Amino acid sequence: MIFSFQVSVEEMKTAADEAHHKGRIIAAHAEGNPGIMNAIKAGVDSIEHGFYVTDEEIDLMLKQGTYLTPTFVADWAIPEFAKGKLPDWEIKKAADALQDLYKNIMHAWKRGVPITLGTDAGTPYNDFSMTPVELQLMVEQGASTFEALQTSSQNSAKLMKIDNEYGTLEPNKYADFLVLDSDPLKDVKAVQQENKAVYKNGIRVF
Ligand SMILES: [Zn+2]
């Protein structure tokens, strides 16, 4: 479910309550303030982006168990790939924001906010092939390779409330996994391998 900034906390809360009654998980795309705080107060399950998350918001996220999905790669890709192709102001806006959002999000991470993996695919120079690059950026900003990989497996399964069936390889869970040439715990770029083997429910699909 996507909320726009025009709605009040009360309206969002009503939508969130109704969605939760139907067993749905709610994510709100919010980059700045007061949008992030409004969405947390409304009771969403995950904040997407959260670029300007504050300590006050982190306090409430920890209390409520709200997840944060950083989408570093959406901002990183613009200064990385768009020079000479997008307007200078747009590139400058992304480049200026990048250091701030790294700092704010890693602060939330270190304070214990649960992190999931998402990329906002569809923004400039950011398609679904960029998903593994998000893991690389997490590690470059100070996460361990294990913590980064957990965002895409265990944490995402917990957010979606399907962690009794997915998220780790254990008896009685669906076996969704990748087979890679090298160890992603040594170098998380291992998951960027293009011809990796992809298994769903124990059956190879790519
Ligand atoms: Zn978004």
Residues whose N, C-alpha, C, O or C-beta is under 5 A from the ligand:
A	BS01	ZN	H29 D120
